[in-house]
Amino acid sequence: GSWYVQFASYSTRALAESGQRQLRNAHPSLFEGKQFTILGAQLKDGTTKYRLRVAFKTASDANGFCRNAKSDGLDCYVTK
């Protein structure tokens, strides 16, 4: 399975895409060569959130990337 570094959750896909552009523009070297994933998730209350993530093959890679992102001033966490 894949491991993800999640940066944010948005109420619409358009906001998630905007967030992706802002992250890429503000931290070009961190995200160089990285592919964002926007994952729609249905919540218990019936709303959908759009999670902005970057996928990795291993937990170790994901944790290392999240550490680098945090040292760049970003909030993130690792999830499966």
TILUM-936340 format. One line per 2 residues: number of its first residue (from 1); their letters; for each residue x, y, z of N, C-alpha, C, O. Coordinates in steps of 0.05 Angstrom, whole numbers, always signed. Layout:
N
NUM) A) X:Y:Z:X:Y:Z:X:Y:Z:X:Y:Z  ...
// end
This chain:
80
1) GS) +16:-24:+0:+0:+0:+0:+17:+25:+0:+41:+24:+6  +4:+47:-7:+18:+72:-8:+17:+87:+19:-2:+83:+35
3) WY) +37:+103:+23:+37:+121:+46:+35:+149:+35:+44:+155:+13  +21:+166:+50:+17:+193:+42:+26:+213:+62:+25:+208:+86
5) VQ) +35:+236:+52:+39:+260:+69:+16:+279:+63:+13:+288:+40  -1:+284:+83:-24:+301:+79:-17:+329:+89:-7:+333:+111
7) FA) -24:+349:+72:-19:+377:+79:-44:+392:+88:-42:+410:+105  -67:+385:+76:-91:+400:+83:-116:+385:+73:-114:+366:+58
9) SY) -139:+394:+83:-164:+384:+75:-182:+407:+67:-183:+427:+82  -196:+405:+45:-211:+428:+35:-240:+420:+30:-246:+396:+27
11) ST) -258:+439:+29:-287:+434:+25:-294:+429:-4:-314:+417:-10  -277:+439:-22:-282:+434:-51:-256:+426:-65:-234:+432:-56
13) RA) -260:+413:-88:-237:+404:-104:-222:+429:-114:-197:+429:-115  -236:+450:-122:-224:+474:-132:-206:+487:-111:-184:+496:-117
15) LA) -214:+487:-86:-197:+498:-64:-173:+481:-60:-151:+491:-55  -176:+454:-63:-153:+436:-60:-133:+442:-82:-108:+442:-78
17) ES) -143:+446:-107:-125:+451:-130:-111:+478:-126:-87:+481:-133  -125:+497:-115:-113:+523:-109:-91:+520:-88:-69:+532:-90
19) GQ) -97:+505:-67:-77:+500:-46:-53:+486:-56:-30:+492:-48  -57:+468:-75:-34:+454:-88:-16:+474:-102:+9:+473:-100
21) RQ) -28:+492:-118:-12:+512:-132:+3:+530:-113:+26:+536:-117  -10:+538:-91:+3:+555:-72:+27:+541:-59:+48:+553:-55
23) LR) +23:+516:-51:+45:+501:-39:+69:+499:-59:+92:+503:-52  +63:+491:-83:+83:+488:-104:+98:+514:-109:+123:+514:-112
25) NA) +83:+536:-110:+96:+562:-115:+112:+572:-92:+134:+584:-95  +103:+566:-67:+117:+576:-43:+141:+559:-36:+160:+568:-23
27) HP) +141:+534:-44:+163:+515:-37:+171:+498:-61:+169:+474:-61  +181:+512:-82:+187:+497:-108:+207:+475:-105:+204:+454:-117
29) SL) +228:+479:-89:+248:+458:-87:+238:+434:-71:+245:+411:-77  +221:+438:-51:+210:+416:-35:+192:+398:-53:+193:+374:-50
31) FE) +176:+410:-70:+157:+395:-86:+166:+388:-114:+151:+376:-129  +191:+395:-121:+202:+389:-147:+201:+358:-151:+212:+343:-135
33) GK) +189:+350:-173:+187:+322:-180:+166:+306:-164:+164:+282:-167  +151:+320:-147:+130:+306:-131:+103:+310:-144:+97:+330:-156
35) QF) +87:+289:-143:+60:+289:-154:+40:+291:-131:+39:+275:-113  +23:+312:-132:+2:+314:-113:-21:+296:-120:-26:+290:-143
37) TI) -36:+287:-99:-60:+272:-102:-82:+287:-86:-78:+295:-64  -105:+290:-99:-128:+301:-85:-148:+279:-82:-159:+268:-101
39) LG) -153:+272:-57:-169:+249:-50:-195:+258:-37:-195:+271:-16  -218:+252:-50:-244:+259:-39:-251:+239:-17:-248:+215:-21
41) AQ) -260:+248:+5:-267:+231:+28:-295:+239:+38:-300:+262:+45  -313:+219:+40:-339:+224:+51:-338:+222:+82:-329:+202:+93
43) LK) -347:+243:+95:-347:+243:+124:-373:+233:+135:-393:+231:+120  -374:+227:+161:-398:+215:+173:-422:+234:+171:-445:+224:+170
45) DG) -417:+260:+171:-440:+278:+170:-450:+283:+141:-467:+299:+136  -438:+268:+122:-448:+269:+94:-432:+288:+77:-436:+289:+52
47) TT) -415:+305:+88:-400:+324:+72:-375:+309:+60:-367:+288:+70  -365:+321:+39:-340:+311:+27:-318:+330:+31:-321:+355:+28
49) KY) -295:+320:+39:-271:+336:+42:-251:+326:+21:-250:+303:+13  -235:+345:+11:-215:+339:-9:-187:+342:+3:-179:+364:+10
51) RL) -174:+319:+7:-148:+318:+21:-125:+321:+1:-124:+307:-19  -108:+340:+7:-85:+345:-10:-61:+330:+1:-51:+335:+23
53) RV) -51:+311:-15:-30:+293:-7:-9:+288:-28:-13:+294:-51  +14:+278:-19:+35:+268:-36:+40:+239:-28:+43:+233:-5
55) AF) +41:+221:-48:+44:+193:-43:+73:+184:-43:+90:+195:-57  +79:+164:-26:+105:+152:-24:+102:+122:-21:+82:+112:-13
57) KT) +123:+107:-29:+122:+78:-28:+126:+67:+0:+115:+46:+7  +142:+81:+17:+147:+71:+43:+141:+92:+65:+141:+116:+60
59) AS) +136:+82:+89:+132:+99:+112:+156:+116:+117:+154:+140:+124  +179:+104:+113:+205:+119:+118:+207:+143:+99:+215:+165:+108
61) DA) +201:+139:+74:+203:+161:+54:+183:+183:+61:+189:+207:+60  +158:+174:+69:+137:+194:+75:+145:+210:+100:+142:+234:+101
63) NG) +155:+196:+121:+163:+210:+145:+186:+229:+140:+187:+251:+151  +205:+221:+123:+228:+239:+117:+218:+264:+102:+228:+286:+108
65) FC) +200:+260:+83:+189:+283:+68:+174:+302:+87:+176:+326:+85  +158:+291:+105:+142:+307:+123:+161:+323:+141:+156:+346:+147
67) RN) +182:+310:+151:+202:+325:+167:+214:+348:+152:+217:+370:+163  +221:+344:+127:+232:+365:+110:+211:+388:+106:+218:+411:+107
69) AK) +186:+380:+102:+165:+400:+98:+161:+416:+124:+158:+441:+123  +162:+403:+147:+159:+417:+172:+182:+436:+177:+179:+459:+187
71) SD) +206:+428:+169:+229:+446:+172:+227:+470:+153:+241:+490:+156  +211:+467:+132:+205:+489:+113:+181:+506:+123:+173:+524:+109
73) GL) +170:+499:+146:+149:+515:+158:+121:+505:+152:+101:+519:+157  +118:+481:+140:+92:+471:+133:+82:+451:+154:+97:+438:+168
75) DC) +55:+450:+156:+43:+429:+173:+37:+405:+155:+28:+408:+132  +42:+381:+166:+35:+357:+151:+34:+334:+170:+43:+335:+193
77) YV) +23:+311:+161:+25:+287:+176:+25:+263:+156:+16:+266:+134  +34:+241:+166:+36:+216:+149:+12:+199:+155:+4:+195:+178
79) TK) +1:+188:+134:-22:+171:+136:-21:+149:+114:-6:+151:+95  -36:+128:+118:-36:+106:+99:-60:+107:+81:-63:+90:+63
// end
